[in-house]
Amino acid sequence: MTRTRIARSSLMLGSTAAALTLLAGCVSGSGSGSGGESPAPSSLAADQKVSLTFSTYAFQDATVKATEDIVASWNAANPNIQVTVQKVDPNSVHDKLVTQFAGKQAPDIIHDEAADIAGFSRQGNLADLSSLIPADLKQQVPQSVWDSVTYGGKITAVPTIAQVYTVFANTDLLKAAGVAVPTADAPWTWDAMHANANKLTKGGTSGFAWGLKSPTAGIMSTSLGFDGTFVTGDEAKPKISITDKELAVPSLLRKMLQDKSMAADSTSLSGTDTLKGFYAGKYAMVMAGNYVATQIQEEAPDGFNWTMLPLLKGTNQHQASNPQTLSVARQSKYPAQAAQFIAYYMQAKNLAAIAQGDSLIPVTKPAADLVAKNVGDANGWPAMLAAADQLVDAPWNKADQFPDWKENYATPAYQKFLAGEIDEAGLTKELTDGWKS
Amino acid sequence: MSIVSEQLSTGKQAGRTPAAPRRRNWLRLWGRFGQYVALVGYIVFLGFPLLWLLSTAFKSPQELAKLTPTLFPVDWTTENFRIAFEQTQLPQALLNSLIVAASTAVVTTVIAMPAAYALARLRSVVRTVSVGWILVSQIFPFILIVIPVFVLLNNLGLLNTLTGLVVVYVVWALPFTLWMLMGYVSAIPKELEEAAAMDGASKLNILARVVFPLLLPGIVATGMFAFISAWNEFFFALVIITDPAKETAPLLLARYVGAEGSVNLGPLAATALLTTLPSLLIFSIAQRKLVAGIMSGSVKG
């Protein structure tokens, strides 16, 4: 969602200009106050009608339909609380919300992702949902995932579906090379993946490819599998620490590029651009967000056999928990009713439909069980659904400076490292200096 | 010089005379051939993206996912157009875009025309200040003003309305259109207006019968600029419009692009193709007027 996002600094400038406009007296004094207290659940008269707006960036056709179905069934069952959908494209969510919050016109219910709501949470734009989330829903989501949407002790979002970076394998090529597909009980380590990529590299086929045009998110998430947490200390202003744990994944990738078991051309491609080469047999395995499973199902040639592998293991299989989220704007007049809708959205049947549409992992156990029942054991889905337990809080997502550091320092540094322009010491220096600047 | 040598000299000239024009003809032919080759190359360069868009719009997801793409679809499909029409409000979005772009073009031109004439013809401090302000206004990045604009539109009750969008586009396009039209006005010889005045024409008559016909190409060009700017604009529409029934075409197109580089390419191409057609049509009509205006101006001038 960060691909074409307008620089936050520019928007901050815009916000300043807006503040000046407000000072000039151009704005009426409507809307909620600016304090940080939790919203009081509003009580309604028996015949009072409530209208809620729900901003969503659902992208895949099946997810769009599932979202519309959820809203339609809610509206049919709740004639006094009607929800209207506002669609927004995934790359513009942040920019639109910034202006909507500034103009006191934010939607009541907001679909976003954990990494993006950190700033909005700290600025007091999102309601504290701690007291509005039903107890059973609280128990259905792993605590590590709740941690990723807790800012300063306040839960400002309900996590819905999550993404992991996983290996997609062409099972025919694996079979031809005598490489067995790993099981959830015995996942490949990164070194085992490297060894098997070497076996698969022959003729015009590269064993492994990873679209690393924007390398930071994937490398940092998978580095958690080596306990690489990158930052420590204060939630908003942590300190950076680059050790062997943080360097394990990029160092292995560089080794693979050097021995050609990883396709060098893939480092300049986006996450989904590698799929054409995957279908054509140019790459035997590709690393990508598990959401590309939907795309593979839609466009892979007939007879193409593939599977998702269990998460690669370093010292563990952890990856960053950056789930999609549903929040309630603090400006909303009806936070309790908005929270009721979110609880409905989170019901197993609804969340399973959303997760299946996006090929992402539902964060609640009942929804995951339902998806497992619906999809069976095709294409490695059981291992993928089990990955929900491996999601851990990524502390960098809550740091104020992370978006700027990621775009201006980390991404160029990783690109230079993978291109062989700097070594581990150089990478460490650029990542550290960038954080401190 | 003797008679013989004179005859020889004349003979030589006579012998060379047919060869030189032949060489010139060949050179001219090669030159013309080169011009046509360059022209064809230029047309291919300009037209290829449109051809590729057309081809992509008729390809299936499987064909679009091939590592080696073909220039034309192997199996033509209209599925992308079905998706474009069934899963989005494309006709409504195109209508909204047309209303907004046409209104912007008309309002901008109507405001810019008298202003440009006044600024081009009147010599005073006001002109210097105004022209300076127009230039300064061009250096403001739109991101700087988007939140204040949002707040103002909200207070005026114009948020989530096509009228609000037109107001913003007119304000945004006006400085440049004013600048463009000033150039066209300055190019009209002042002597023509003086001659008309000498013949007894009133100021209004001069404007309507002398200046306006000569300014027509500029008005058309300015209107086209304002139209295309509004037709293509995305960001203001993104923040101002929330009602799906009021969305413009660029908002619809953006929704085919997902996170991390994923693109729903077939429906995107189909929608982009349909979105381009009205614009192309208006351009082709306006182009004729533009040429007609130039001719009319040259005759009168």
Boltz contact constraints between the chains, C-beta under 6 A:
constraints:
  - contact:
      token1: [A, 1]
      token2: [B, 259]
      max_distance: 6.0
  - contact:
      token1: [A, 6]
      token2: [B, 143]
      max_distance: 6.0
  - contact:
      token1: [A, 10]
      token2: [B, 143]
      max_distance: 6.0
  - contact:
      token1: [A, 13]
      token2: [B, 144]
      max_distance: 6.0
  - contact:
      token1: [A, 14]
      token2: [B, 143]
      max_distance: 6.0
  - contact:
      token1: [A, 14]
      token2: [B, 144]
      max_distance: 6.0
  - contact:
      token1: [A, 14]
      token2: [B, 146]
      max_distance: 6.0
  - contact:
      token1: [A, 14]
      token2: [B, 147]
      max_distance: 6.0
  - contact:
      token1: [A, 15]
      token2: [B, 147]
      max_distance: 6.0
  - contact:
      token1: [A, 17]
      token2: [B, 144]
      max_distance: 6.0
  - contact:
      token1: [A, 17]
      token2: [B, 148]
      max_distance: 6.0
  - contact:
      token1: [A, 18]
      token2: [B, 147]
      max_distance: 6.0
  - contact:
      token1: [A, 18]
      token2: [B, 148]
      max_distance: 6.0
  - contact:
      token1: [A, 18]
      token2: [B, 151]
      max_distance: 6.0
  - contact:
      token1: [A, 21]
      token2: [B, 148]
      max_distance: 6.0
  - contact:
      token1: [A, 21]
      token2: [B, 151]
      max_distance: 6.0
  - contact:
      token1: [A, 27]
      token2: [B, 151]
      max_distance: 6.0
  - contact:
      token1: [A, 59]
      token2: [B, 258]
      max_distance: 6.0
  - contact:
      token1: [A, 86]
      token2: [B, 242]
      max_distance: 6.0
  - contact:
      token1: [A, 89]
      token2: [B, 254]
      max_distance: 6.0
  - contact:
      token1: [A, 89]
      token2: [B, 255]
      max_distance: 6.0
  - contact:
      token1: [A, 90]
      token2: [B, 258]
      max_distance: 6.0
  - contact:
      token1: [A, 90]
      token2: [B, 259]
      max_distance: 6.0
  - contact:
      token1: [A, 92]
      token2: [B, 238]
      max_distance: 6.0
  - contact:
      token1: [A, 96]
      token2: [B, 238]
      max_distance: 6.0
  - contact:
      token1: [A, 96]
      token2: [B, 239]
      max_distance: 6.0
  - contact:
      token1: [A, 99]
      token2: [B, 147]
      max_distance: 6.0
  - contact:
      token1: [A, 99]
      token2: [B, 150]
      max_distance: 6.0
  - contact:
      token1: [A, 99]
      token2: [B, 239]
      max_distance: 6.0
  - contact:
      token1: [A, 102]
      token2: [B, 147]
      max_distance: 6.0
  - contact:
      token1: [A, 103]
      token2: [B, 150]
      max_distance: 6.0
  - contact:
      token1: [A, 103]
      token2: [B, 151]
      max_distance: 6.0
  - contact:
      token1: [A, 103]
      token2: [B, 154]
      max_distance: 6.0
  - contact:
      token1: [A, 270]
      token2: [B, 261]
      max_distance: 6.0
  - contact:
      token1: [A, 271]
      token2: [B, 260]
      max_distance: 6.0
  - contact:
      token1: [A, 271]
      token2: [B, 261]
      max_distance: 6.0
  - contact:
      token1: [A, 272]
      token2: [B, 261]
      max_distance: 6.0
  - contact:
      token1: [A, 272]
      token2: [B, 262]
      max_distance: 6.0
  - contact:
      token1: [A, 276]
      token2: [B, 65]
      max_distance: 6.0
  - contact:
      token1: [A, 276]
      token2: [B, 67]
      max_distance: 6.0
  - contact:
      token1: [A, 277]
      token2: [B, 67]
      max_distance: 6.0
  - contact:
      token1: [A, 279]
      token2: [B, 65]
      max_distance: 6.0
  - contact:
      token1: [A, 280]
      token2: [B, 67]
      max_distance: 6.0
  - contact:
      token1: [A, 298]
      token2: [B, 61]
      max_distance: 6.0
  - contact:
      token1: [A, 299]
      token2: [B, 61]
      max_distance: 6.0
  - contact:
      token1: [A, 299]
      token2: [B, 62]
      max_distance: 6.0
  - contact:
      token1: [A, 299]
      token2: [B, 65]
      max_distance: 6.0
  - contact:
      token1: [A, 301]
      token2: [B, 62]
      max_distance: 6.0
